[in-house]
Every structure is written in structure tokens, then in C-alpha cells.
């Protein structure tokens, strides 16, 4: 009887270990997924940074008289059309027709990619809250065109913009545009948030 009880306890302990390992493995992919999707922009070489552009777009008609913000590397012309081939179906990018832009340095590119990389709801779309309020995109054209896009819910926009301000603290032209972009958030009467269709859980970011 004692031997049987010991075997039973051993089996129970082993089952607990197996369950714990299974839970850990289920939890791990989120972080791994975030790194996999975002990591390309964490390690840009100078030739890639030279064609870098970051785009913020209010989607749909949730914000009145909105414009799109583009932060781009020195010498690179801001161009929202470069992102069109990566646009998602059912997402309204009409505000891309009017852009305002500012140049940023390679050091600022590194800083903003690092700062934004700390926001899991940006770098891992599976961690984001449902809803589409702002499209956040990054793009480089050399040596090949690569792009990343994530959708930001209204309640997460402040965190994104604050991280951008921190990264661009020594660039008054860029930080001023970030502040002005934030000030655009005035809901259109009769067009409440939610008019845009929600992003499906697990929507992948673009990295090719």
C-alpha cells in the first residue's frame, strides 16, 4: 500500500510538471511572435534607415478633418503612396490624401523603434485590444521594400504618442506634429467610434 501511494504521488507530481510546462509553452509564443514581427526594424542598417518612413493614420471618419503624419529620414521624401500596397481590406485610409511630415535622424529612428517596441499591443497584434482607431506603419525601401503595420485602439493611442515624444524629444518640429496629431481626436457628430470594423484577433503584421 505504501509503495502504491508513493507511485501515485510520483505520477501526480509528474502530471503537475507536464501541465506547468504546457502552460509555459502556451504563454511563450506571444513574446516570440512580437519579436519575430517587429525585429526587422530593430536592426536597420544605415542604408535601410536612409529610406525609413513612419506613418500614423486615423482610420475611417472617426476623426474630423484629420491628416496623416509621416516621420521620415533626412533626405527621404514623405510619401503615403508607398504604403498603399500594404493596405488592409476593410480599413479606410482616406486621410492619407493629406499628409504633414517631419524629418528625423538615424538616432531618432533607433530611439522610436526601441521605445515603441516596449508596447506589446503595437508589436504583437494578438495582444492588442479590439478596435481600429489609428494605423501605425513603418516602411523602408532599401535594399527591398519592407513594411510593418499594426492597428491601435483609441485607449492605446496615448501610450504610442507618448513613446514617440520621448524618442523625438530633441526634435521640436517632429514633436510639435505629434502633439498636433494627438489634438485631432474630435469625434464626428453622428459617427461614433466603432463605425470602423474591428480588427480580428490574430491579424498578422506585415513583415515582407
Backbone as a ProteinNet text record, in pm:
[ID]
protein_1_A
[PRIMARY]
XXXXXXXXXXXXXXXXXXXXXXXXXXXXXXXXXXXXXXXXXXXXXXXXXXXXXXXXXXXXXXXXXXXXXXXXXXXXXXXXXXXXXXXXXXXXXXXXXXXXXXXXXXXXXXXXXXXXXXXXXXXXXXXXXXXXXXXXXXXXXXXXXXXXXXXXXXXXXXXXXXXXXXXXXXXXXXXXXXXXXXXXXXXXXXXXXXXXXXXXXXXXXXXX
[TERTIARY]
82.9	0	86.7	193.9	283.6	348.8	395.6	458.1	362.1	237.9	137.1	114.4	106.4	86.1	201.3	324.1	439.8	432.8	396.9	385.4	277.8	168.1	59.3	103.7	180.5	229.8	326.4	411.7	507.8	433.7	329.9	252.4	183.6	129.6	62.2	159.8	280.6	382	423	438.1	475.9	368.2	242	133.2	136.1	166.8	173.2	283.3	398.6	510.2	473.7	408.7	368.5	271.3	173.3	76.1	144.2	236.9	308	388.7	453	531.5	441.2	325.3	231.5	182.9	151.8	107.7	216.8	339.8	452.7	470.6	455.1	471.9	361.8	240.9	131.7	156.5	214.4	237.5	353	448.2	568.3	547.6	462.1	458.1	427	351.7	316.7	441.5	533.5	656.8	741.7	750.3	828.3	769.3	634	566.1	596.8	591.8	618.8	759	858.3	995.5	1009.6	944.1	954.5	899	787.8	722.8	787.8	847.5	899.4	1051.1	1116.4	1261.6	1334.6	1275.7	1344.4	1377.1	1283.9	1303.8	1388.8	1416.4	1505.1	1652	1684	1824.9	1851.5	1793.6	1814.1	1958.3	2016.5	2148.8	2132.5	2240.9	2229.4	2161	2187.9	2124.3	1973.6	1927.2	1782.7	1722	1793	1742.7	1728.2	1810.4	1806.7	1673.9	1596.8	1466.5	1350.4	1375.3	1275.1	1160.9	1038.7	922.5	831.9	776.4	677.5	550	436.5	309.5	203.8	134.8	21.4	-102.1	-206.6	-329.1	-451.2	-535.6	-666.5	-752.9	-811.9	-887.2	-1033.3	-1092.5	-1234.1	-1267.8	-1392.5	-1441.4	-1459.4	-1381.2	-1394.1	-1335.2	-1245.2	-1181.4	-1205.6	-1254.6	-1291.6	-1168.3	-1165.6	-1059.3	-920.2	-903.1	-774.7	-676	-550.6	-444.7	-352.6	-270.9	-177.9	-41.1	19.5	152.6	257.2	361.2	473.6	602.6	678.5	812.7	909.6	1004.2	1089.7	1234.9	1321.6	1465.4	1506.9	1617.2	1669.7	1696.9	1642.6	1666.3	1563.2	1480.4	1374.7	1245.7	1180.7	1056	939.8	860.2	742.6	643.1	597.5	508.4	417	291.6	194.9	162.8	185.6	153.9	240.4	358.4	445.6	381.7	289.8	225.8	104.1	58.8	-68.7	-70.2	39.6	43.1	28.2	44.9	32.5	-99.5	-186.6	-313.8	-397.8	-474.4	-562.6	-702.9	-767.4	-905.9	-993.7	-1099.9	-1199.5	-1147.6	-1026	-973.2	-971.3	-1024.3	-1035.3	-912.3	-830.7	-710.2	-727.8	-850.5	-878.9	-796.2	-761	-685.9	-542.3	-497.5	-364.3	-355.1	-468.6	-468.2	-403.7	-400.7	-337.3	-236.4	-110	-7.1	66.2	119.2	213	332.1	450.2	569.1	681.1	774.3	894.3	1008.9	1128.3	1247.6	1296.6	1351.7	1410.9	1547.5	1634.4	1770.3	1775.8	1888.1	1905	1899.5	1954.7	1948.7	1803.9	1724.1	1582.9	1505	1541.4	1478.8	1505	1631	1665.2	1584.8	1575.5	1507.7	1358.9	1293.2	1149.1	1115.7	1198.2	1174.7	1191.6	1291.8	1313.7	1199.3	1160.6	1054.6	921.5	885.4	758.3	763.3	882.5	897.8	862.7	855.6	818.4	667	591.6	445.4	398.2	366.2	332	207.8	113.7	-8.2	20.2	138.1	178.6	255.7	355.2	443.9	384.2	284.5	219	69.4	16	-125.9	-218.2	-170.7	-254.2	-277.6	-193.1	-206.3	-289.7	-319.8	-392.8	-539.4	-597.5	-739.8	-818.9	-939.7	-1019.6	-1046.7	-1057.4	-1090.3	-981.7	-1023.5	-929.5	-949.3	-849.5	-858.9	-745	-624.1	-506.8	-431.6	-390	-299.3	-157.1	-73.2	67.5	149.7	228.1	304.6	448.4	538.3	677.1	715.4	807.5	846.3	989.1	1062.1	1191.2	1189.6	1265.3	1264.2	1392	1494.8	1622	1672.3	1733.5	1756.7	1629.6	1529.3	1397.8	1293.4	1175.2	1069.3	1016.4	1019.5	968.2	875.4	766	670.7	614.4	573.1	509.3	386.8	274.7	156.1	87.7	41.2	-36.9	-149.5	-260.6	-376.1	-388.6	-416.5	-416.1	-557.2	-605.1	-735.5	-725.7	-840.1	-841.6	-770.5	-795.4	-740	-589.8	-531.1	-386.8	-308.3	-378.9	-310.2	-218.7	-263.8	-182.1	-46.3	-43.4	83.4	177.2	121.1	201.7	260.5	176.9	223.5	324	304.1	398.7	536.5	538.8	666.6	733.4	654	710.4	770.4	698.3	750.3	882.7	890.6	1013.8	1130.8	1105.9	1212.3	1254.3	1161.3	1186.6	1204.4	1240.3	1247.4	1335.5	1440	1531.6	1498.3	1380.4	1337.9	1206.3	1211.9	1089.5	988.4	1035.2	942	860.5	927.7	859.4	765.8	812.6	727.8	606	621.6	506.9	400.6	443.8	348	280.6	355.4	295.5	186.9	214.9	116.4	-6	15.3	-96.1	-178.3	-111.2	-181.9	-269.7	-217.2	-294.2	-416.8	-404	-513.2	-627.2	-607.8	-711.8	-827.8	-812	-910.8	-1042.4	-1120.5	-1252.9	-1355.3	-1432.6	-1527.6	-1626.6	-1656.5	-1753.8	-1893.8	-1976.4	-2113.3	-2185.9	-2249.2	-2323.1	-2238.6	-2108.1	-2019.6	-1938	-2001.1	-1931.6	-1823.6	-1728.6	-1624.6	-1691	-1638.6	-1699.4	-1754.5	-1760.2	-1804.9	-1712.3	-1583.9	-1486.7	-1501	-1489.3	-1497.2	-1378.9	-1399.5	-1288.8	-1189.3	-1064.8	-961.2	-980.5	-971.6	-985.2	-864.9	-888	-778.1	-679.9	-552.9	-451.4	-416.7	-471.6	-437.9	-287.8	-218	-72	-23.6	90.1	154.7	228.8	263.6	330.7	479.8	550.7	696.7	767	698.1	764.2	713.2
-120.1	0	125.7	123.3	239.1	262.1	149.3	160.4	217.4	171.9	222.1	371.2	415.5	557.1	642	588	662	676.3	563.8	569.8	669.3	670.8	762.8	908.2	934.7	1069.8	1112.6	1018	1048	1081.9	997.9	1023.6	1160.7	1193.8	1322.9	1439	1421.1	1525.9	1543.5	1431.1	1438.2	1506.5	1474.3	1539.4	1690.7	1732.2	1875.3	1943.7	1876.2	1931.1	1945.1	1842.7	1845.2	1959.2	1975.9	2083.5	2219.7	2234.5	2362	2394	2292.5	2313.3	2351.5	2286.8	2316	2459.9	2505.6	2643.3	2740.8	2709.7	2796.8	2805.5	2691.7	2690.8	2768.8	2764.5	2840.8	2989.9	3027.6	3169.2	3226.6	3144.5	3194.6	3252.8	3196.2	3245	3391.6	3452.8	3593.7	3679.7	3662.7	3741	3707.2	3577.7	3535.8	3593	3593.6	3646.3	3794.8	3867.8	4010.5	4036.3	3963.3	3981.5	3947.2	3840.5	3795.2	3899.2	3959	4053.7	4191.9	4228.4	4364.1	4373	4257.8	4259.4	4319.5	4311.5	4365	4513.1	4589.2	4733.2	4768.7	4670.8	4694.3	4697.7	4639.3	4622.4	4680.5	4795	4856.5	4904.4	4876.9	4927.9	5067.8	5147.5	5285.1	5296	5202.5	5207.7	5191.8	5114	5095.7	5217	5269.7	5388.6	5507.2	5510.4	5623.1	5632.4	5522.9	5526	5502.2	5524.3	5494.5	5596.4	5544.9	5629.9	5564.2	5646.5	5601.6	5680.3	5609.9	5674	5646.7	5752.4	5740.5	5794.1	5712.6	5749.6	5720.8	5821.8	5796.3	5727.6	5615.3	5538.1	5581.7	5569.4	5598.5	5744.1	5768.7	5904	5932.3	5865.1	5882.8	6014.5	6072.1	6198.6	6297.1	6414.2	6515.7	6590.3	6617.1	6698.2	6647.7	6518.5	6460.9	6461.5	6452.5	6435.9	6325.3	6274.7	6166.7	6224.7	6168.9	6212.2	6114	6167.9	6085.4	6142.9	6059.2	6091.9	6016.2	6086.4	6022.5	6062	5978.7	6002.9	6126	6186.1	6303.7	6270.8	6351.3	6330.1	6242.2	6175.7	6089.8	6170.3	6167.2	6241.3	6164.9	6233	6169.7	6133.5	6008.7	5962.3	5852.8	5887	5788.4	5682.1	5712.2	5614.4	5488.9	5501.8	5385.2	5276.5	5314.2	5218.9	5151.2	5199.3	5151.9	5002.1	4947.9	4804.7	4717	4777.2	4701.9	4729.8	4809.3	4841.2	4716.7	4718.2	4606.2	4630.6	4524.2	4532.7	4576.2	4648.8	4696.6	4807.3	4856.1	4967.4	5091.9	5201.8	5326.8	5414.2	5434	5515.7	5650.8	5701.7	5822.2	5942.1	5948.2	6063.8	6068.4	5961.9	5963.2	6063	6113.6	6209.8	6341.8	6369.5	6491.9	6454	6485.5	6447.8	6570.6	6555.3	6651.4	6570	6623	6540.2	6618.2	6540.1	6597.3	6500.4	6554.8	6472	6428.4	6307.7	6258.1	6197.5	6195.3	6144.9	5993.7	5935.6	5791.6	5755.5	5841.9	5817	5819.1	5909.6	5917	5796.7	5746.2	5623.8	5508.4	5494	5388.8	5404.9	5529.6	5555	5524.5	5565.1	5542.8	5395.3	5324.8	5181.8	5108.5	5148.3	5087.1	5119.9	5246.9	5288.4	5221.9	5222.7	5163.1	5012	4955.6	4811.2	4762.7	4855.2	4816.8	4804.4	4845.6	4839.9	4712.7	4611.7	4481.9	4489.3	4578.9	4587	4645.1	4704.6	4752.2	4644.1	4587.9	4494.2	4355.2	4320.3	4189.7	4212.1	4197	4223.3	4133.2	4017.5	3928.2	3983.9	4079.2	4135.2	4262.7	4315.6	4440.5	4425.8	4537.8	4538	4551.5	4496.4	4506.1	4652.1	4680	4814.2	4873.6	4958.4	5024.6	5174.1	5244.6	5389.1	5457.2	5402.8	5455.6	5341	5363.1	5270.7	5320.1	5233	5264.4	5180.4	5246.4	5174.3	5224.2	5133.8	5170.4	5104.7	5170	5118.7	5160.9	5069.4	5102.8	5051.7	5116.6	5079	5010.5	5009.3	4952.4	4854.8	4744.5	4701.7	4651.3	4610.2	4576.7	4644.7	4662	4727.1	4633	4681.6	4606.1	4697.6	4643.6	4726.2	4651.6	4728.2	4675.3	4761.4	4699.7	4775.9	4711.4	4796.6	4750	4849.7	4801.9	4888.2	4916.1	5040.9	5087.1	5128.8	5074.6	5113.5	5252	5320	5456.5	5466.3	5367.9	5377.1	5351.7	5307.7	5281	5390.2	5483.6	5584.2	5672.5	5711.3	5799.6	5738.3	5606.9	5540.3	5545.8	5522	5526.3	5665.6	5768.7	5904.8	5950.6	5910.1	5946.7	5885.9	5761.7	5698.2	5766.4	5813.4	5888.4	6020.3	6090.2	6217.8	6197.2	6091.8	6064.3	6041.7	5965.6	5936.2	6059.4	6154.4	6270.7	6398.5	6382.1	6496.1	6610.1	6581.5	6686.8	6737	6700.4	6739.6	6816.4	6948.9	7025.8	7019.7	7013.2	7008.7	6879.1	6767.1	6637.8	6626.7	6670.3	6660	6751	6865.5	6954.6	6886.4	6816.9	6747.1	6632.3	6562.5	6455.9	6513.9	6629.5	6694.6	6737.6	6791.2	6836	6717.1	6606.8	6485.4	6435.9	6441.6	6398.3	6486.7	6615.2	6709.7	6693.2	6612.4	6592.9	6507	6443.2	6342.2	6404.1	6450.2	6504.2	6422.2	6336.8	6250.8	6331	6281.3	6343.6	6316.2	6419.4	6401.1	6302.5	6205.8	6106.1	5993.4	5998	5890.2	5841.3	5771	5727.7	5625.7	5615.1	5513.3	5377.2	5293.8	5163.4	5152.3	5268.7	5266.7	5180.4	5188.5	5103.3	4959.9	4860.5	4722.3	4687.7	4609.4	4573	4482.1	4491	4401.9	4264.6	4161.7	4026.6	3988.7	3914.4	3867.9	3787.6	3814.1	3737.6	3793.2	3911.2	3971.5	3993.4	3936.3	3946.3	4083.9	4124.3	4243.5	4205.8	4305.6	4280.4	4286.1	4185.1	4192.6	4136.5	4141.2	4102.1	4185.6
0	0	0	84.4	90	-44.7	-107.9	-239.8	-341.7	-335.9	-431.3	-412.4	-284.6	-256.4	-309.1	-293.3	-343.7	-495.8	-564	-710	-751.5	-675.6	-706.4	-691.1	-583.5	-561.7	-671.7	-715.5	-822.3	-951.4	-983.8	-1105	-1097.6	-980.6	-962.6	-980.9	-924.5	-937.6	-1082.7	-1154.2	-1295.6	-1378.3	-1346.1	-1419.4	-1396.7	-1272.8	-1242.2	-1321.8	-1333.2	-1409.4	-1556	-1610.7	-1751.8	-1777.3	-1688.6	-1704.2	-1697.5	-1601.5	-1587.7	-1712.8	-1768	-1890.7	-2007.2	-2015.1	-2123	-2114.1	-1992.7	-1973.5	-2014.3	-1977.7	-2012.8	-2163.4	-2231.1	-2375.4	-2444	-2389.4	-2447.1	-2430	-2316.7	-2288.6	-2368.2	-2406.9	-2471.9	-2610.8	-2697.9	-2834.5	-2849.8	-2756.3	-2771.4	-2779.4	-2684.1	-2686.2	-2806.8	-2837.5	-2952.9	-3080.1	-3087.4	-3204.4	-3220.5	-3108.2	-3112.7	-3166.1	-3117.4	-3162.6	-3310.1	-3351.6	-3489.9	-3586.9	-3552.2	-3641.3	-3640.8	-3533.4	-3517.1	-3531.5	-3523.7	-3508.9	-3628.7	-3748.8	-3865.8	-3847.5	-3791.6	-3776	-3654.7	-3570.9	-3456.3	-3498	-3612.4	-3651	-3789.8	-3820	-3950.8	-3965.9	-4081.1	-4112.2	-4173.1	-4181.5	-4232.5	-4368.5	-4460.4	-4592.4	-4582.9	-4486.7	-4467.1	-4397.6	-4299.2	-4230.3	-4324.4	-4428.8	-4522.6	-4595.9	-4601.7	-4670.4	-4573.4	-4444.5	-4341.5	-4342.2	-4325.2	-4304.4	-4200.2	-4111.5	-4013.6	-4040.4	-4047	-4081.5	-3974.8	-3932.9	-3841.2	-3911.8	-3918.6	-3988.8	-3902.8	-3881.9	-3821.2	-3926.2	-3890.4	-3988	-3993.1	-4111.2	-4126.9	-4102.9	-4059.6	-4037.4	-3888	-3806.7	-3662.8	-3614.7	-3693.5	-3658.5	-3771.3	-3737	-3836	-3884.6	-4014.8	-4076.4	-4037.7	-4038.6	-3999.1	-4114.9	-4080.5	-4178.1	-4127.4	-4216.1	-4182	-4147	-4044.3	-4000.3	-4052.6	-4115.2	-4160.3	-4103.8	-4036.6	-3990.6	-4080.6	-4139.7	-4239.7	-4220.3	-4271.9	-4258.2	-4337.7	-4296.5	-4366.1	-4512.2	-4602	-4743.9	-4812.1	-4736.7	-4792.7	-4801.6	-4917.6	-4934.3	-4872.4	-4791	-4730.7	-4840.4	-4840.9	-4948	-4895.3	-4869.5	-4819	-4922.7	-5050.7	-5155.5	-5146.1	-5087	-5074.1	-4987.7	-4900.5	-4809.5	-4871.5	-4986.8	-5040.9	-5069.5	-5116.5	-5149.3	-5025.2	-4907.2	-4782.7	-4710	-4771	-4706.2	-4683.2	-4574.8	-4540.8	-4594.5	-4631.3	-4675.2	-4557.8	-4588.3	-4491.6	-4401	-4425	-4347.4	-4436	-4384.3	-4459.7	-4432	-4536.5	-4525.1	-4595.3	-4602.3	-4680.2	-4635.1	-4507.1	-4457	-4509.1	-4574.7	-4634.6	-4750.5	-4795	-4905.8	-4864.9	-4736.2	-4685.9	-4578.5	-4601.7	-4506	-4453.3	-4333	-4275.8	-4229.5	-4245.8	-4223	-4155.7	-4100.7	-4038.4	-4056.8	-4072.2	-4085	-3947.3	-3941.8	-3817.8	-3849.3	-3749.5	-3767	-3747.8	-3782.9	-3763	-3615	-3529.6	-3385.3	-3336.4	-3390.8	-3352.8	-3404.7	-3520.9	-3571.8	-3475.6	-3434.1	-3337.7	-3209.3	-3160.8	-3034.1	-3042.6	-3150.4	-3158.4	-3180.8	-3258.9	-3277.6	-3144.9	-3067.2	-2936.1	-2840.3	-2833.9	-2743	-2775.7	-2901.7	-2941.8	-2925.9	-2938.9	-2921.9	-2782.9	-2686	-2549.7	-2533.4	-2634.2	-2629.2	-2697.6	-2620.4	-2677	-2763.7	-2730.9	-2811.7	-2950.2	-2969.4	-3101.2	-3174.8	-3109.5	-3177.4	-3194.2	-3112.7	-3123.5	-3141	-3263.3	-3286.4	-3206.5	-3163.5	-3082.3	-2942.9	-2901.1	-2767.2	-2766.5	-2886.1	-2894.3	-2856.9	-2813.7	-2783.5	-2913.1	-2918.3	-3041	-3076.3	-3203.6	-3248.2	-3335.3	-3429.4	-3519.2	-3503.5	-3453.7	-3440.3	-3514.5	-3500.8	-3569.6	-3635	-3758.5	-3826.5	-3802.4	-3746.4	-3722.9	-3819.8	-3905.6	-4007.4	-4012.3	-4048.1	-4076.7	-4208.5	-4280.9	-4412.2	-4443.6	-4507.9	-4568.9	-4712	-4801.8	-4943.4	-4988.8	-4904.6	-4947.3	-4841	-4883.1	-5022.3	-5091.2	-5014.9	-5069	-4980.1	-5034	-4956.9	-4849.6	-4726.5	-4612	-4534.1	-4482.5	-4409.4	-4290.5	-4192.4	-4071.5	-4045.1	-4011.3	-3975.1	-3856.3	-3766	-3652.4	-3630.7	-3575.5	-3551.6	-3402.5	-3371.6	-3233.3	-3193.6	-3082.6	-3029.2	-2965.4	-2953.4	-2900.1	-2765.3	-2677	-2542.1	-2537.2	-2648.9	-2651.9	-2724.2	-2788.3	-2869.9	-2785.4	-2666.3	-2581.9	-2550.5	-2522.9	-2492.3	-2613.2	-2731	-2852.6	-2873.7	-2863.8	-2887.9	-2782.7	-2659.3	-2553.8	-2580.8	-2626.4	-2658.8	-2777.5	-2872.2	-2983.8	-2934.8	-2848.9	-2796.4	-2724.2	-2644.8	-2571.2	-2666.5	-2772.8	-2869.4	-2948.3	-2966	-3051.1	-2969.2	-2843	-2751.5	-2796.9	-2874.6	-2918.8	-3059.3	-3109.8	-3244.3	-3232.2	-3214.8	-3190	-3304.4	-3429.3	-3542.3	-3539.7	-3511.3	-3508.3	-3388.2	-3270.9	-3151.7	-3162.6	-3226.8	-3246.7	-3333	-3437.9	-3523.3	-3448.7	-3364.5	-3284.3	-3193.5	-3131.7	-3045.1	-3125.4	-3245	-3327.7	-3377.1	-3406.3	-3447.1	-3332	-3210	-3093.3	-3073.1	-3104.4	-3082.3	-3181.9	-3284.3	-3385.8	-3338	-3224.2	-3183.1	-3136.7	-3231.1	-3202.6	-3279.1	-3210.7	-3280.5	-3364	-3481.5	-3569.4	-3516.1	-3510.3	-3463.1	-3552.2	-3491.3	-3567	-3620.1	-3592.1	-3638.5	-3521.1	-3426.7	-3305.9	-3335.7	-3241.6	-3254.9	-3264.2	-3347.7	-3370.1	-3510	-3582.2	-3720.7	-3804.4	-3774.4	-3840.9	-3790.9	-3877.4	-3831.8	-3743.8	-3638.6	-3550.4	-3619.8	-3574.6	-3625.7	-3563.8	-3644.2	-3594.1	-3510.2	-3405.2	-3321.2	-3405.4	-3385.3	-3456.8	-3593.4	-3629.3	-3757.7	-3763	-3860.2	-3862.4	-3907.6	-3856	-3907.6	-4034.3	-4112.5	-4240.3	-4218.6	-4258.9	-4246.7	-4368.7	-4480.8	-4605.6	-4720.5
[MASK]
++++++++++++++++++++++++++++++++++++++++++++++++++++++++++++++++++++++++++++++++++++++++++++++++++++++++++++++++++++++++++++++++++++++++++++++++++++++++++++++++++++++++++++++++++++++++++++++++++++++++++++++++

